[in-house]
Amino acid sequence: MSPLELTNAYTSFNDGSYQPVRAIIKVTDEKGNVLYSWKDKPKKIWNRDTVSKMRQLLHEVTVNGTARKAYFPTDYIGGKTGTTNDVKDIWFVGLTANYTTGVWIGKDTPSNLQSIYSSTPHVLIWKDINQTAE
């Protein structure tokens, strides 16, 4: 699974609905008239109880788990860190009340990232992006 696919999946933990992620939501002219917008309709895939439990688990990762450095005061924050065998990839996918963001760190030619893993650059990059966006 790619980091984009994983991030796309995490968007459903906002309200239980899935909708494809789009970098550009709409295109407008200089007067604000919409020239183009996606016609995607959200599809309900999780019930309220499942979403609530997932959000609680993801939040715990940012308070007491491997992504404590991602935490900042906001309406909601949660996420999950990850790595591949031999620490050749490290990632963090997280969400706030407004955004779902994924950060992947790796090399074109895979090699071990253990020397930077403990400094959690993936988590700190995610935090910087999301604190700025909020």
DSSP file (Angstrom, degrees, kcal/mol; ACC not computed):
  #  RESIDUE AA STRUCTURE BP1 BP2  ACC     N-H-->O    O-->H-N    N-H-->O    O-->H-N    TCO  KAPPA ALPHA  PHI   PSI    X-CA   Y-CA   Z-CA
    1    1 A M              0   0    0      0, 0.0     0, 0.0     0, 0.0     0, 0.0   0.000 360.0 360.0 360.0 133.5    0.0    0.0    0.0
    2    2 A S     >  -     0   0    0      1,-0.1     4,-2.4     4,-0.0     5,-0.2  -0.415 360.0-111.6 -81.6 160.4    1.4    3.4   -0.9
    3    3 A P  H  > S+     0   0    0      0, 0.0     4,-2.6     0, 0.0     5,-0.2   0.871 120.2  53.3 -57.6 -36.1    1.5    6.4    1.5
    4    4 A L  H  > S+     0   0    0      2,-0.2     4,-2.6     1,-0.2     5,-0.2   0.918 108.7  48.1 -65.9 -43.0   -1.2    8.1   -0.7
    5    5 A E  H  > S+     0   0    0      2,-0.2     4,-2.1     1,-0.2    -1,-0.2   0.907 113.2  48.5 -63.0 -41.2   -3.5    5.1   -0.5
    6    6 A L  H  X S+     0   0    0     -4,-2.4     4,-1.9     2,-0.2    -2,-0.2   0.926 112.7  46.9 -64.9 -45.5   -3.0    4.9    3.3
    7    7 A T  H  X S+     0   0    0     -4,-2.6     4,-1.0     1,-0.2    -2,-0.2   0.910 110.3  53.9 -62.4 -42.3   -3.7    8.6    3.7
    8    8 A N  H >< S+     0   0    0     -4,-2.6     3,-0.6     1,-0.2     4,-0.4   0.907 108.7  49.2 -57.3 -43.7   -6.7    8.3    1.4
    9    9 A A  H >< S+     0   0    0     -4,-2.1     3,-1.5     1,-0.2    -1,-0.2   0.868 103.7  60.0 -65.4 -37.2   -8.1    5.5    3.6
   10   10 A Y  H >< S+     0   0    0     -4,-1.9     3,-2.0     1,-0.3    -1,-0.2   0.733  86.7  75.4 -66.9 -21.3   -7.6    7.5    6.8
   11   11 A T  G X< S+     0   0    0     -4,-1.0     3,-1.5    -3,-0.6     4,-0.5   0.802  84.4  67.1 -60.0 -25.5   -9.9   10.3    5.6
   12   12 A S  G <> S+     0   0    0     -3,-1.5     4,-1.7    -4,-0.4    -1,-0.3   0.646  84.8  71.4 -71.2 -12.5  -12.8    7.9    6.4
   13   13 A F  G <4 S+     0   0    0     -3,-2.0    -1,-0.3     1,-0.2    -2,-0.2   0.382  83.0  73.5 -84.5   6.0  -12.0    8.2   10.1
   14   14 A N  T <4 S-     0   0    0     -3,-1.5    -1,-0.2     3,-0.3    -2,-0.2   0.953 130.0 -19.9 -77.5 -57.9  -13.3   11.8   10.1
   15   15 A D  T  4 S-     0   0    0     -4,-0.5    -2,-0.2     2,-0.3    -3,-0.1   0.288  96.3 -94.0-135.4   9.5  -17.0   11.0    9.9
   16   16 A G  S  < S+     0   0    0     -4,-1.7    29,-3.1     1,-0.3    30,-2.1   0.447  88.8 117.7  91.8   0.7  -17.1    7.4    8.5
   17   17 A S  E     -A   44   0A   0     27,-0.3     2,-0.4    -6,-0.3    -1,-0.3  -0.802  53.2-144.9-105.6 144.3  -17.4    8.4    4.9
   18   18 A Y  E     +A   43   0A   0     25,-3.3    25,-2.7    -2,-0.4    -9,-0.1  -0.893  25.7 160.0-107.2 136.8  -15.0    7.7    2.1
   19   19 A Q        -     0   0    0     -2,-0.4    -8,-0.1   -11,-0.3    -2,-0.0  -0.956  46.6 -98.4-150.1 134.0  -14.3   10.2   -0.7
   20   20 A P        -     0   0    0      0, 0.0     2,-0.2     0, 0.0    20,-0.1  -0.215  42.2-112.1 -55.9 142.2  -11.3   10.2   -3.0
   21   21 A V        -     0   0    0    -17,-0.1     2,-0.4     2,-0.0   -13,-0.1  -0.537  33.6-167.1 -74.8 139.0   -8.6   12.7   -2.0
   22   22 A R        -     0   0    0     -2,-0.2     3,-0.1     1,-0.1    16,-0.0  -0.997  21.5-155.6-130.8 131.6   -8.2   15.6   -4.3
   23   23 A A  S    S+     0   0    0     -2,-0.4     2,-0.5     1,-0.2    -1,-0.1   0.877  94.2  40.2 -70.6 -37.6   -5.3   18.1   -4.3
   24   24 A I        -     0   0    0      1,-0.1    -1,-0.2     3,-0.0    14,-0.1  -0.962  66.8-174.2-114.0 120.0   -7.4   20.7   -6.1
   25   25 A I        -     0   0    0     -2,-0.5    13,-1.2     1,-0.3     2,-0.3   0.887  66.9 -14.9 -81.0 -41.4  -11.0   20.8   -4.8
   26   26 A K  E     -B   37   0B   0     11,-0.2     2,-0.4     2,-0.0    -1,-0.3  -0.983  54.7-130.4-157.5 163.9  -12.3   23.4   -7.4
   27   27 A V  E     -B   36   0B   0      9,-2.9     8,-3.5    -2,-0.3     9,-1.7  -0.986  28.5-178.5-121.3 128.9  -11.2   25.9   -9.9
   28   28 A T  E     -B   34   0B   0     -2,-0.4     6,-0.2     6,-0.3     2,-0.1  -0.854  22.9-122.3-123.8 160.5  -12.7   29.4   -9.9
   29   29 A D    >   -     0   0    0      4,-2.1     3,-2.0    -2,-0.3     6,-0.0  -0.312  48.6 -83.9 -88.0-177.6  -12.3   32.5  -12.0
   30   30 A E  T 3  S+     0   0    0      1,-0.3    -1,-0.1     2,-0.1    -2,-0.0   0.679 130.3  53.6 -64.1 -17.3  -11.2   35.9  -10.7
   31   31 A K  T 3  S-     0   0    0      2,-0.1    -1,-0.3     0, 0.0     3,-0.1   0.420 120.8-105.1 -95.6   0.0  -14.8   36.6   -9.6
   32   32 A G    <   +     0   0    0     -3,-2.0     2,-0.3     1,-0.3    -2,-0.1   0.480  69.3 148.3  91.1   2.6  -15.2   33.4   -7.6
   33   33 A N        -     0   0    0      1,-0.1    -4,-2.1     2,-0.0     2,-0.5  -0.545  53.4-115.9 -71.4 133.3  -17.4   31.6  -10.1
   34   34 A V  E     +B   28   0B   0     -2,-0.3    -6,-0.3    -6,-0.2     3,-0.1  -0.583  35.1 175.7 -75.1 120.9  -16.7   27.9  -10.1
   35   35 A L  E    S+     0   0B   0     -8,-3.5     2,-0.3    -2,-0.5    -7,-0.2   0.761  71.1   1.2 -92.5 -32.3  -15.3   26.7  -13.4
   36   36 A Y  E     +B   27   0B   0     -9,-1.7    -9,-2.9     2,-0.0    -1,-0.4  -0.970  62.0 167.1-156.3 140.6  -14.8   23.1  -12.3
   37   37 A S  E     -B   26   0B   0     -2,-0.3   -11,-0.2   -11,-0.2   -12,-0.1  -0.981  40.9 -99.1-149.1 152.2  -15.3   21.0   -9.2
   38   38 A W        -     0   0    0    -13,-1.2   -16,-0.0    -2,-0.3    -2,-0.0  -0.378  19.8-150.0 -67.8 148.1  -15.3   17.3   -8.5
   39   39 A K        +     0   0    0     -2,-0.1    -1,-0.1     2,-0.1     0, 0.0   0.166  46.2 141.1-104.4  15.7  -18.6   15.6   -8.5
   40   40 A D        -     0   0    0    -20,-0.1   -21,-0.0     1,-0.0    -2,-0.0  -0.303  38.3-153.4 -60.1 139.3  -17.5   12.9   -6.0
   41   41 A K        -     0   0    0    -23,-0.0   -23,-0.1     0, 0.0    -2,-0.1  -0.964  23.1-110.5-114.5 132.9  -20.1   11.9   -3.4
   42   42 A P        -     0   0    0      0, 0.0     2,-0.5     0, 0.0   -23,-0.2  -0.296  26.9-147.7 -60.5 144.0  -19.0   10.6    0.0
   43   43 A K  E     -A   18   0A   0    -25,-2.7   -25,-3.3     0, 0.0     2,-0.4  -0.973  15.0-127.0-116.8 122.9  -19.8    6.9    0.6
   44   44 A K  E     +A   17   0A   0     -2,-0.5   -27,-0.3   -27,-0.3     3,-0.1  -0.536  42.9 154.6 -69.6 120.7  -20.6    5.8    4.2
   45   45 A I        +     0   0    0    -29,-3.1     2,-0.4    -2,-0.4   -28,-0.2   0.569  57.1  48.0-123.3 -17.4  -18.3    2.9    5.1
   46   46 A W  S    S-     0   0    0    -30,-2.1    -1,-0.2   -34,-0.1     2,-0.1  -0.961  74.9-129.0-125.1 143.7  -18.0    3.0    8.9
   47   47 A N     >  -     0   0    0     -2,-0.4     4,-2.3    -3,-0.1     5,-0.2  -0.422  35.6-100.4 -83.2 169.0  -20.7    3.4   11.5
   48   48 A R  H  > S+     0   0    0      1,-0.2     4,-2.5     2,-0.2     5,-0.2   0.856 120.7  52.8 -59.1 -39.7  -20.4    6.0   14.2
   49   49 A D  H  > S+     0   0    0      2,-0.2     4,-2.3     1,-0.2    -1,-0.2   0.910 109.7  48.1 -65.2 -42.0  -19.2    3.5   16.9
   50   50 A T  H  > S+     0   0    0      2,-0.2     4,-2.7     1,-0.2     5,-0.2   0.927 112.6  48.8 -63.5 -45.1  -16.4    2.3   14.7
   51   51 A V  H  X S+     0   0    0     -4,-2.3     4,-2.7     1,-0.2     5,-0.2   0.919 111.0  50.9 -60.9 -43.9  -15.3    5.9   13.8
   52   52 A S  H  X S+     0   0    0     -4,-2.5     4,-1.9    -5,-0.2    -1,-0.2   0.919 112.3  45.8 -61.1 -45.0  -15.4    6.8   17.5
   53   53 A K  H  X S+     0   0    0     -4,-2.3     4,-2.5     2,-0.2    -2,-0.2   0.919 113.8  48.8 -65.2 -43.9  -13.2    3.9   18.5
   54   54 A M  H  X S+     0   0    0     -4,-2.7     4,-3.1     1,-0.2     5,-0.3   0.923 110.7  50.3 -62.5 -43.8  -10.7    4.4   15.7
   55   55 A R  H  X S+     0   0    0     -4,-2.7     4,-2.2    -5,-0.2    -1,-0.2   0.881 110.6  50.3 -62.7 -37.2  -10.5    8.1   16.5
   56   56 A Q  H  X S+     0   0    0     -4,-1.9     4,-2.1    -5,-0.2    -1,-0.2   0.930 113.0  45.6 -65.4 -45.4   -9.8    7.3   20.2
   57   57 A L  H  X S+     0   0    0     -4,-2.5     4,-1.2     1,-0.2    -2,-0.2   0.924 114.3  47.9 -63.7 -44.9   -7.1    4.8   19.3
   58   58 A L  H  X S+     0   0    0     -4,-3.1    21,-1.8     1,-0.2     4,-0.8   0.865 110.3  52.8 -65.2 -36.1   -5.5    7.2   16.8
   59   59 A H  H >X S+     0   0    0     -4,-2.2     3,-1.0    19,-0.3     4,-1.0   0.909 102.6  58.3 -64.2 -42.1   -5.6   10.0   19.3
   60   60 A E  H >X>S+     0   0    0     -4,-2.1     4,-3.3     1,-0.3     5,-1.0   0.845  98.1  60.5 -57.2 -34.6   -3.8    7.8   21.9
   61   61 A V  H 3<5S+     0   0    0     -4,-1.2     6,-1.9    18,-0.3     4,-0.4   0.849 107.9  44.9 -61.4 -33.5   -0.9    7.4   19.5
   62   62 A T  H <<5S+     0   0    0     -3,-1.0     9,-0.4    -4,-0.8    -1,-0.2   0.606 121.9  37.1 -87.3 -12.0   -0.4   11.2   19.6
   63   63 A V  H <<5S+     0   0    0     -4,-1.0    -2,-0.2    -3,-0.5    -3,-0.2   0.814 139.7   2.7-103.3 -44.6   -0.8   11.4   23.4
   64   64 A N  T  <5S+     0   0    0     -4,-3.3    -3,-0.2    -5,-0.2    -2,-0.1   0.407 116.8  66.3-125.0  -0.7    0.9    8.3   24.8
   65   65 A G  S > <S-     0   0    0     -5,-1.0     3,-1.1    -4,-0.4    -4,-0.1  -0.001 102.0 -55.9-110.3-150.1    2.3    6.5   21.8
   66   66 A T  T 3  S+     0   0    0      1,-0.3     3,-0.2     2,-0.1    -4,-0.1   0.526 125.3  54.0 -74.4  -6.9    4.9    6.7   19.1
   67   67 A A  T >>  +     0   0    0     -6,-1.9     3,-2.1     1,-0.1     4,-0.5  -0.034  62.2 126.2-117.8  31.1    3.7   10.0   17.7
   68   68 A R  G X4 S+     0   0    0     -3,-1.1     3,-1.3     1,-0.3    -1,-0.1   0.846  71.0  61.8 -56.4 -33.5    3.7   12.1   20.9
   69   69 A K  G 34 S+     0   0    0      1,-0.3    -1,-0.3    -3,-0.2    -2,-0.1   0.616  94.6  63.6 -70.8 -10.2    5.8   14.7   19.1
   70   70 A A  G <4 S+     0   0    0     -3,-2.1    -1,-0.3    -8,-0.1    -2,-0.2   0.699  80.1 111.1 -81.8 -20.2    2.9   15.2   16.6
   71   71 A Y    <<  +     0   0    0     -3,-1.3    -8,-0.0    -4,-0.5    56,-0.0  -0.257  32.7 154.8 -65.2 137.5    0.6   16.5   19.3
   72   72 A F        -     0   0    0      2,-0.0     2,-0.2    59,-0.0    -2,-0.0  -0.952  53.4 -85.7-150.2 152.7   -0.5   20.1   19.4
   73   73 A P  S    S+     0   0    0      0, 0.0     2,-0.3     0, 0.0     3,-0.1  -0.415  71.5 125.9 -64.6 123.5   -3.6   21.6   20.9
   74   74 A T  S    S-     0   0    0     -2,-0.2     3,-0.1     1,-0.1    -2,-0.0  -0.942  74.8 -84.9-163.4 173.3   -6.5   21.5   18.4
   75   75 A D  S    S-     0   0    0     -2,-0.3     2,-0.3     1,-0.2    -1,-0.1   0.894 109.5  -5.2 -58.5 -42.1  -10.1   20.2   18.2
   76   76 A Y        +     0   0    0     -3,-0.1    21,-0.7     2,-0.0     2,-0.3  -0.984  62.6 174.6-152.9 144.0   -8.9   16.7   17.3
   77   77 A I  E     +C   96   0C   0     -2,-0.3     2,-0.3    19,-0.2    19,-0.2  -0.966  16.1 142.6-149.5 136.0   -5.6   15.0   16.5
   78   78 A G  E     +C   95   0C   0     17,-1.8    17,-2.9    -2,-0.3     2,-0.3  -0.977   8.9 138.3-163.3 163.0   -4.8   11.4   15.9
   79   79 A G  E     -C   94   0C   0    -21,-1.8     2,-0.3    -2,-0.3    15,-0.3  -0.991  35.7-108.8 174.8-173.3   -2.6    9.2   13.7
   80   80 A K  E     -C   93   0C   0     13,-2.3    13,-2.1    -2,-0.3     2,-0.2  -0.988  17.0-148.2-147.4 131.4   -0.4    6.2   13.3
   81   81 A T  E     +C   92   0C   0     -2,-0.3     2,-0.3    11,-0.2    11,-0.2  -0.540  23.9 175.9 -90.0 164.3    3.4    5.8   12.7
   82   82 A G  E     -C   91   0C   0      9,-2.0     9,-2.4    -2,-0.2     2,-0.3  -0.991  16.6-170.9-163.2 163.2    4.9    3.0   10.7
   83   83 A T  E     -C   90   0C   0     -2,-0.3     7,-0.2     7,-0.2     2,-0.2  -0.969  20.9-124.4-150.5 161.3    8.0    1.5    9.3
   84   84 A T    >   -     0   0    0      5,-1.6     3,-1.9    -2,-0.3     5,-0.2  -0.556  51.4 -65.0-101.2 171.9    9.0   -1.3    7.0
   85   85 A N  G >  S+     0   0    0      1,-0.3     3,-0.9    -2,-0.2    -1,-0.2  -0.250 125.3  14.7 -53.8 142.3   11.3   -4.2    7.6
   86   86 A D  G 3  S-     0   0    0      1,-0.2    27,-0.3     2,-0.1    -1,-0.3   0.663 120.5 -88.9  62.1  18.1   14.9   -3.1    8.1
   87   87 A V  G <  S+     0   0    0     -3,-1.9    26,-3.0    25,-0.2    -1,-0.2   0.888  83.7 142.5  49.9  49.5   13.6    0.5    8.6
   88   88 A K    <   +     0   0    0     -3,-0.9    19,-0.5    24,-0.2    23,-0.4   0.606  69.0  29.7 -92.3 -14.3   13.8    1.4    4.9
   89   89 A D  E     - D   0 106C   0     -5,-0.2    -5,-1.6    17,-0.1     2,-0.4  -0.994  64.9-173.2-140.9 141.0   10.7    3.5    5.1
   90   90 A I  E     +CD  83 105C   0     15,-2.3    15,-3.0    -2,-0.3     2,-0.3  -0.995  15.1 168.6-132.8 143.1    9.2    5.5    7.9
   91   91 A W  E     -CD  82 104C   0     -9,-2.4    -9,-2.0    -2,-0.4     2,-0.3  -0.965  23.8-159.6-148.7 161.8    5.8    7.2    7.8
   92   92 A F  E     -CD  81 103C   0     11,-2.2    11,-2.7    -2,-0.3     2,-0.5  -0.949   7.0-172.6-144.1 126.5    3.1    9.0    9.8
   93   93 A V  E     +CD  80 102C   0    -13,-2.1   -13,-2.3    -2,-0.3     2,-0.3  -0.985  22.7 158.3-117.4 125.8   -0.5    9.4    8.7
   94   94 A G  E     -CD  79 101C   0      7,-2.7     7,-2.8    -2,-0.5     2,-0.3  -0.928  24.4-148.6-144.1 166.8   -2.6   11.6   10.9
   95   95 A L  E     -CD  78 100C   0    -17,-2.9   -17,-1.8    -2,-0.3     5,-0.2  -0.982   5.4-170.2-139.6 151.3   -5.7   13.7   10.9
   96   96 A T  E     -C   77   0C   0      3,-2.9   -19,-0.2    -2,-0.3   -22,-0.0  -0.581  54.7 -83.4-117.4-174.1   -7.0   16.8   12.6
   97   97 A A  S    S+     0   0    0    -21,-0.7   -20,-0.1    -2,-0.2     3,-0.1   0.774 129.5  27.1 -63.5 -24.1  -10.6   18.1   12.5
   98   98 A N  S    S+     0   0    0    -22,-0.2     2,-0.3     1,-0.2    -1,-0.2   0.699 120.1  37.7-111.6 -24.8   -9.9   19.7    9.1
   99   99 A Y        -     0   0    0      2,-0.0    -3,-2.9    31,-0.0     2,-0.4  -0.944  48.1-155.7-137.3 150.1   -7.1   17.7    7.4
  100  100 A T  E     +D   95   0C   0     -2,-0.3     2,-0.4    -5,-0.2    -5,-0.2  -0.999  28.6 177.2-120.3 126.8   -5.7   14.3    6.8
  101  101 A T  E     -D   94   0C   0     -7,-2.8    -7,-2.7    -2,-0.4     2,-0.4  -0.984  16.9-161.5-136.0 139.6   -2.0   14.2    6.0
  102  102 A G  E     -D   93   0C   0     -2,-0.4     2,-0.5    -9,-0.2    -9,-0.2  -0.973   3.5-167.3-121.1 138.0    0.5   11.5    5.3
  103  103 A V  E     -D   92   0C   0    -11,-2.7   -11,-2.2    -2,-0.4     2,-0.4  -0.991   6.3-175.3-124.7 125.1    4.3   11.9    5.5
  104  104 A W  E     -D   91   0C   0     -2,-0.5     2,-0.4   -13,-0.2   -13,-0.2  -0.957   4.9-168.4-118.5 137.2    6.7    9.2    4.0
  105  105 A I  E     +D   90   0C   0    -15,-3.0   -15,-2.3    -2,-0.4     2,-0.3  -0.996  31.5 118.2-126.1 128.0   10.4    9.3    4.3
  106  106 A G  E     -D   89   0C   0     -2,-0.4     2,-0.3   -17,-0.2   -17,-0.1  -0.930  52.6-100.9-166.0-176.1   12.5    6.9    2.3
  107  107 A K        -     0   0    0    -19,-0.5    -2,-0.0    -2,-0.3     4,-0.0  -0.898  24.0-122.1-122.4 151.6   15.2    6.7   -0.4
  108  108 A D  S    S+     0   0    0     -2,-0.3    -1,-0.1     1,-0.3     0, 0.0   0.911 116.3  41.2 -56.5 -43.5   15.0    6.0   -4.1
  109  109 A T  S    S-     0   0    0     -3,-0.1    -1,-0.3     2,-0.0     0, 0.0  -0.910 109.9-119.6-103.4 103.9   17.4    3.2   -3.5
  110  110 A P        +     0   0    0      0, 0.0     2,-0.3     0, 0.0   -21,-0.1  -0.092  47.7 153.8 -52.2 132.8   16.1    1.6   -0.3
  111  111 A S        -     0   0    0    -23,-0.4    -4,-0.1   -24,-0.1     2,-0.1  -0.964  50.0 -69.5-152.4 165.6   18.5    1.6    2.6
  112  112 A N        -     0   0    0     -2,-0.3   -24,-0.2     1,-0.1     3,-0.2  -0.310  32.7-173.6 -65.9 133.7   18.3    1.6    6.4
  113  113 A L    >>  +     0   0    0    -26,-3.0     3,-1.9   -27,-0.3     4,-1.4   0.134  48.4 118.8-109.3  16.3   17.1    4.8    8.1
  114  114 A Q  H 3>  +     0   0    0      1,-0.3     4,-0.7   -28,-0.3     3,-0.2   0.818  66.1  65.5 -54.4 -33.9   17.7    3.7   11.6
  115  115 A S  H 34 S+     0   0    0      1,-0.2    -1,-0.3    -3,-0.2    -2,-0.1   0.754 114.7  28.8 -65.2 -23.6   20.2    6.6   12.2
  116  116 A I  H X4 S+     0   0    0     -3,-1.9     3,-1.1     2,-0.1     4,-0.3   0.526  97.1  91.4-109.7  -9.2   17.3    9.2   11.8
  117  117 A Y  H >< S+     0   0    0     -4,-1.4     3,-1.8     1,-0.3    -2,-0.1   0.884  82.4  53.9 -56.8 -45.1   14.4    7.1   13.1
  118  118 A S  T 3< S+     0   0    0     -4,-0.7    -1,-0.3     1,-0.3    -2,-0.1   0.718 100.5  60.8 -68.2 -19.4   14.6    8.1   16.7
  119  119 A S  T <  S-     0   0    0     -3,-1.1    -1,-0.3    -4,-0.1    -2,-0.2   0.487 100.0-140.9 -84.1  -1.0   14.5   11.9   15.8
  120  120 A T    <>  +     0   0    0     -3,-1.8     4,-2.3    -4,-0.3     3,-0.4   0.852  34.0 169.9  47.6  52.6   11.0   11.2   14.3
  121  121 A P  H  > S+     0   0    0      0, 0.0     4,-2.5     0, 0.0     5,-0.2   0.854  74.7  57.9 -61.6 -32.5   11.4   13.5   11.2
  122  122 A H  H  > S+     0   0    0      1,-0.2     4,-1.7     2,-0.2   -30,-0.2   0.885 109.8  43.7 -63.2 -39.1    8.2   12.0    9.7
  123  123 A V  H  > S+     0   0    0     -3,-0.4     4,-2.4     2,-0.2    -1,-0.2   0.897 114.1  49.3 -72.9 -42.5    6.2   13.1   12.8
  124  124 A L  H  X S+     0   0    0     -4,-2.3     4,-2.4     2,-0.2    -2,-0.2   0.870 110.4  50.3 -68.1 -37.0    7.8   16.5   13.0
  125  125 A I  H  X S+     0   0    0     -4,-2.5     4,-2.4    -5,-0.2    -1,-0.2   0.932 111.0  49.8 -64.3 -44.7    7.2   17.2    9.3
  126  126 A W  H  X S+     0   0    0     -4,-1.7     4,-2.5    -5,-0.2     5,-0.2   0.927 111.1  49.3 -58.2 -46.0    3.6   16.2    9.8
  127  127 A K  H  X S+     0   0    0     -4,-2.4     4,-3.0     1,-0.2     5,-0.3   0.919 110.0  50.6 -60.9 -44.9    3.2   18.5   12.8
  128  128 A D  H  X S+     0   0    0     -4,-2.4     4,-1.7     1,-0.2    -1,-0.2   0.921 112.2  47.1 -61.1 -44.8    4.8   21.4   11.0
  129  129 A I  H  X S+     0   0    0     -4,-2.4     4,-1.8     1,-0.2    -2,-0.2   0.939 117.5  41.6 -60.9 -47.7    2.4   21.0    8.0
  130  130 A N  H  X S+     0   0    0     -4,-2.5     4,-1.9     2,-0.2    -2,-0.2   0.835 111.3  52.8 -78.0 -33.0   -0.7   20.7   10.2
  131  131 A Q  H  < S+     0   0    0     -4,-3.0    -1,-0.2    -5,-0.2    -2,-0.2   0.908 112.6  47.5 -65.0 -39.0    0.0   23.4   12.7
  132  132 A T  H  < S+     0   0    0     -4,-1.7    -2,-0.2    -5,-0.3    -1,-0.2   0.882 112.3  49.5 -66.4 -39.0    0.6   25.8    9.9
  133  133 A A  H  <        0   0    0     -4,-1.8    -1,-0.2     1,-0.3    -2,-0.2   0.818 360.0 360.0 -72.0 -31.7   -2.7   24.7    8.1
  134  134 A E     <        0   0    0     -4,-1.9    -1,-0.3    -5,-0.1    -2,-0.2   0.512 360.0 360.0 -70.9 360.0   -4.8   25.0   11.3
